[in-house]
């Protein structure tokens, strides 16, 4: 009766605070608190990004939007490097970095997953290569293998491909649309990370109907993409699991003697949503003898 829990570890939502406008309908104390939060954030960003051209940097942070979480660890620092280039007004490096990371994602998915599809027509085209720079072949191959978690992922990769070709190969138009193209590339990349490698509701693996946490549907546990990227990092938990934020990381706690029976996804969602908070697994460290726990650092 267990399901894999997908829990975010790396995301940046500061841009949403910058984007939010104070509403006349808000209570005065809420407005005051919001202004304080905004001033604190701006002071933090000024220290982080520097005084020079700070208004431009602030606008660039706001326009970039939230940075999504990726289950694949290397995505996060490389994506943040591309975003930081954009924050500072280095639009061409940001554009090329976003496109390069998109190409790296395509390569990793093909190289990591191709042996699972050795009996397919597409496998013969990619079996002997160690890298791929033909985006059309890479995208169509992964699409044929049903790797993409939603149609929007395919569309975002194709849009990123067009930006990549226009920016890498000479085009005088690049100078005129540099900021626009860099922002578009970062936004397409964010959408890919959010849906394909994150925990967005558009992903087909998501178990519907749970409140507060995201779980993988039972019939998605055999998906080669999930097996490779998600399952090794997701604790397998019962509806009675608990979470504790520890100095050394995030701990997930569950009972060892959980009843060994299969339940439907709908039943799991019901058991999780209706659980008694006083009966969930204790989350103290060291754990009790009847508790199993996982640590994510």
C-alpha positions as CSV (number, residue, x, y, z in Angstrom):
1,X,0.0,0.0,0.0
2,X,2.9,2.3,-0.6
3,X,3.7,4.9,-3.2
4,X,6.8,6.9,-4.2
5,X,6.8,10.4,-2.7
6,X,8.1,13.2,-5.0
7,X,9.4,16.1,-2.8
8,X,10.9,19.3,-4.1
9,X,14.4,20.3,-2.8
10,X,15.5,23.2,-5.0
11,X,13.4,26.1,-6.1
12,X,13.4,29.9,-6.1
13,X,10.1,31.8,-5.9
14,X,11.5,35.2,-5.1
15,X,10.3,36.6,-8.4
16,X,6.7,36.0,-7.4
17,X,7.0,38.4,-4.5
18,X,8.5,41.0,-6.9
19,X,5.6,40.4,-9.4
20,X,2.9,40.8,-6.8
21,X,1.2,44.2,-6.6
22,X,-0.3,45.4,-3.3
23,X,-4.1,45.4,-3.7
24,X,-6.4,48.2,-2.3
25,X,-8.7,45.6,-0.9
26,X,-6.0,44.2,1.5
27,X,-6.0,45.1,5.2
28,X,-3.5,47.8,6.1
29,X,-1.5,45.4,8.3
30,X,-1.2,43.0,5.3
31,X,-0.1,45.8,3.1
32,X,2.6,46.8,5.6
33,X,3.8,43.3,6.0
34,X,4.0,42.9,2.2
35,X,6.0,46.1,1.9
36,X,8.4,44.9,4.6
37,X,8.9,41.6,2.8
38,X,9.4,43.3,-0.5
39,X,12.0,45.8,1.0
40,X,13.8,42.9,2.7
41,X,13.9,40.9,-0.6
42,X,15.2,43.9,-2.5
43,X,17.9,44.5,0.1
44,X,18.9,40.8,-0.1
45,X,19.0,40.9,-3.9
46,X,21.0,44.1,-3.9
47,X,23.6,42.5,-1.7
48,X,23.6,39.3,-3.9
49,X,23.7,41.0,-7.3
50,X,25.4,44.3,-6.6
51,X,24.4,47.9,-6.8
52,X,25.5,48.5,-10.5
53,X,22.4,48.7,-12.7
54,X,20.3,47.3,-9.9
55,X,17.0,48.4,-11.3
56,X,17.7,46.5,-14.5
57,X,18.7,43.4,-12.4
58,X,15.6,43.6,-10.3
59,X,13.4,43.8,-13.5
60,X,15.3,40.8,-14.9
61,X,14.7,38.7,-11.8
62,X,11.0,39.6,-11.9
63,X,10.7,38.8,-15.6
64,X,12.5,35.4,-15.2
65,X,9.8,34.2,-12.9
66,X,10.1,31.4,-10.4
67,X,12.9,28.8,-10.8
68,X,11.4,25.3,-10.7
69,X,12.8,22.3,-8.9
70,X,14.4,19.5,-11.0
71,X,14.8,15.9,-9.7
72,X,18.0,15.7,-11.7
73,X,20.7,17.4,-9.6
74,X,23.0,18.8,-12.3
75,X,20.1,20.7,-13.9
76,X,19.8,23.0,-11.0
77,X,23.2,24.7,-10.9
78,X,23.5,24.9,-14.7
79,X,20.0,26.4,-14.9
80,X,20.7,28.9,-12.2
81,X,23.9,29.9,-13.9
82,X,22.0,30.8,-17.1
83,X,19.4,32.7,-15.0
84,X,22.2,34.7,-13.2
85,X,23.7,35.7,-16.5
86,X,20.3,37.1,-17.5
87,X,19.9,38.9,-14.2
88,X,23.1,40.7,-14.8
89,X,22.2,41.7,-18.4
90,X,24.5,39.1,-20.1
91,X,21.7,38.1,-22.5
92,X,23.8,36.2,-25.1
93,X,25.5,34.0,-22.5
94,X,22.1,33.4,-20.9
95,X,20.6,32.4,-24.3
96,X,23.4,30.1,-25.3
97,X,23.5,28.5,-21.8
98,X,19.8,27.8,-21.8
99,X,20.0,26.2,-25.2
100,X,23.0,24.2,-24.3
101,X,21.3,22.8,-21.2
102,X,18.3,21.9,-23.3
103,X,20.6,19.9,-25.7
104,X,22.3,18.3,-22.7
105,X,18.9,17.1,-21.4
106,X,18.1,15.5,-24.7
107,X,21.4,13.8,-24.8
108,X,21.2,12.4,-21.3
109,X,17.7,11.1,-21.8
110,X,18.7,9.2,-25.0
111,X,22.0,7.8,-23.6
112,X,20.4,6.9,-20.3
113,X,17.3,5.2,-21.7
114,X,18.1,3.9,-25.1
115,X,18.9,0.3,-24.0
116,X,15.3,0.0,-22.7
117,X,14.1,0.5,-26.3
118,X,16.6,-1.7,-28.2
119,X,13.8,-3.4,-30.1
120,X,12.5,-0.2,-31.7
121,X,13.2,1.4,-35.1
122,X,14.6,4.5,-33.5
123,X,17.2,2.6,-31.5
124,X,19.2,1.8,-34.6
125,X,19.6,5.5,-35.3
126,X,21.0,6.3,-31.9
127,X,22.6,3.0,-30.7
128,X,26.2,3.8,-31.6
129,X,26.5,7.5,-31.0
130,X,27.8,9.1,-27.8
131,X,26.3,12.5,-28.4
132,X,23.5,14.1,-30.5
133,X,23.4,17.6,-32.0
134,X,20.4,17.0,-34.3
135,X,17.6,18.2,-32.2
136,X,14.9,16.8,-34.6
137,X,16.3,13.3,-34.3
138,X,16.6,13.5,-30.5
139,X,13.1,15.0,-30.0
140,X,11.4,12.6,-32.4
141,X,13.2,9.6,-30.8
142,X,12.2,10.5,-27.3
143,X,8.7,11.3,-28.5
144,X,8.4,7.9,-30.2
145,X,9.6,6.2,-27.0
146,X,6.9,8.1,-25.1
147,X,9.5,9.6,-22.7
148,X,8.0,13.1,-22.6
149,X,5.6,13.4,-19.7
150,X,3.3,15.9,-21.5
151,X,2.8,17.3,-25.0
152,X,4.0,20.7,-23.8
153,X,7.5,19.3,-23.2
154,X,7.8,18.4,-26.9
155,X,6.6,21.9,-27.8
156,X,9.1,23.5,-25.5
157,X,12.0,21.5,-26.8
158,X,11.0,22.4,-30.4
159,X,10.8,26.1,-29.5
160,X,14.2,25.9,-27.7
161,X,15.6,24.3,-30.8
162,X,14.5,27.2,-33.0
163,X,16.1,29.7,-30.6
164,X,19.3,27.6,-30.5
165,X,19.6,27.5,-34.3
166,X,18.9,31.2,-34.6
167,X,21.4,32.2,-32.0
168,X,24.3,29.8,-32.7
169,X,24.1,30.2,-36.5
170,X,24.7,33.8,-37.7
171,X,21.6,35.9,-37.9
172,X,21.7,39.7,-37.7
173,X,18.2,39.6,-36.0
174,X,19.9,38.2,-32.9
175,X,21.2,41.6,-31.9
176,X,17.7,43.1,-32.0
177,X,15.9,40.4,-30.1
178,X,18.7,39.3,-27.7
179,X,16.9,39.9,-24.4
180,X,13.6,38.7,-25.7
181,X,15.2,35.5,-27.0
182,X,17.2,34.9,-23.8
183,X,14.1,35.3,-21.7
184,X,12.1,33.0,-24.0
185,X,14.8,30.3,-23.8
186,X,14.9,30.5,-20.0
187,X,11.1,30.2,-19.8
188,X,10.9,27.3,-22.2
189,X,13.7,25.6,-20.2
190,X,11.8,26.3,-16.9
191,X,8.6,24.7,-18.4
192,X,10.6,21.6,-19.4
193,X,12.1,21.3,-16.0
194,X,8.8,21.9,-14.2
195,X,6.9,19.2,-16.2
196,X,9.5,16.7,-17.3
197,X,11.8,16.7,-14.3
198,X,9.8,18.4,-11.6
199,X,6.4,17.8,-10.0
200,X,4.0,19.8,-12.1
201,X,0.4,18.6,-12.4
202,X,0.7,18.2,-16.1
203,X,3.0,15.2,-15.8
204,X,1.2,12.0,-16.4
205,X,2.9,10.1,-13.5
206,X,1.2,12.2,-10.9
207,X,-1.3,10.4,-8.6
208,X,-4.4,12.7,-8.6
209,X,-6.3,13.9,-5.6
210,X,-3.7,14.1,-2.9
211,X,-3.5,17.2,-0.7
212,X,-0.1,18.8,0.0
213,X,2.2,16.2,-1.4
214,X,2.8,14.6,-4.8
215,X,3.0,10.8,-5.4
216,X,3.8,8.6,-8.4
217,X,0.9,6.5,-9.7
218,X,1.2,2.8,-9.5
219,X,1.1,2.2,-13.2
220,X,3.9,4.7,-13.7
221,X,6.4,2.9,-11.5
222,X,7.6,0.8,-14.5
223,X,8.1,3.8,-16.8
224,X,11.8,3.7,-17.8
225,X,12.1,7.5,-17.4
226,X,10.7,7.3,-13.8
227,X,12.8,4.2,-13.0
228,X,16.0,6.0,-14.1
229,X,15.4,9.5,-12.7
230,X,12.7,9.5,-10.0
231,X,12.5,6.3,-8.1
232,X,16.1,6.3,-6.8
233,X,15.5,9.7,-5.2
234,X,11.9,9.2,-4.0
235,X,11.1,7.5,-0.7
236,X,8.5,4.7,-0.9
237,X,6.0,5.6,1.8
238,X,2.7,4.6,3.3
239,X,-0.1,7.1,3.8
240,X,1.1,7.4,7.4
241,X,4.6,8.8,6.7
242,X,6.0,12.0,8.2
243,X,8.6,14.6,7.3
244,X,11.1,16.3,9.6
245,X,13.5,19.1,8.6
246,X,16.8,18.2,10.3
247,X,20.1,20.0,10.5
248,X,21.6,17.4,8.2
249,X,18.8,17.4,5.6
250,X,15.1,16.4,5.2
251,X,14.0,13.2,6.9
252,X,11.2,11.0,5.8
253,X,9.8,8.5,8.4
254,X,7.4,5.6,8.1
255,X,6.3,2.5,10.0
256,X,8.2,-0.7,9.2
257,X,5.1,-2.9,9.7
258,X,2.9,-1.2,7.2
259,X,0.2,-3.6,6.0
260,X,1.4,-5.5,2.9
261,X,-1.5,-5.2,0.5
262,X,-2.2,-3.5,-2.8
263,X,-4.5,-0.5,-2.9
264,X,-5.7,1.5,-5.8
265,X,-4.3,5.0,-6.4
266,X,-7.7,6.4,-5.4
267,X,-7.7,4.4,-2.2
268,X,-4.1,5.6,-1.4
269,X,-5.2,9.2,-1.9
270,X,-8.2,8.7,0.4
271,X,-6.1,7.1,3.1
272,X,-3.5,9.9,2.9
273,X,-6.0,12.7,2.8
274,X,-8.1,11.3,5.7
275,X,-5.2,10.2,8.0
276,X,-5.2,11.1,11.6
277,X,-2.3,13.5,12.3
278,X,-1.9,12.0,15.8
279,X,-1.2,8.5,14.3
280,X,1.4,9.3,11.7
281,X,4.9,7.9,12.0
282,X,7.0,9.6,14.7
283,X,9.8,11.7,13.2
284,X,12.3,12.0,16.0
285,X,16.0,11.1,15.6
286,X,17.2,8.6,16.4
287,X,14.0,6.8,15.2
288,X,12.2,4.2,17.2
289,X,12.7,0.5,16.4
290,X,9.5,0.2,14.5
291,X,10.4,3.2,12.2
292,X,12.2,3.2,8.9
293,X,13.6,6.5,7.7
294,X,15.3,8.1,4.7
295,X,17.5,11.2,4.7
296,X,17.8,13.6,1.8
297,X,20.7,16.1,2.0
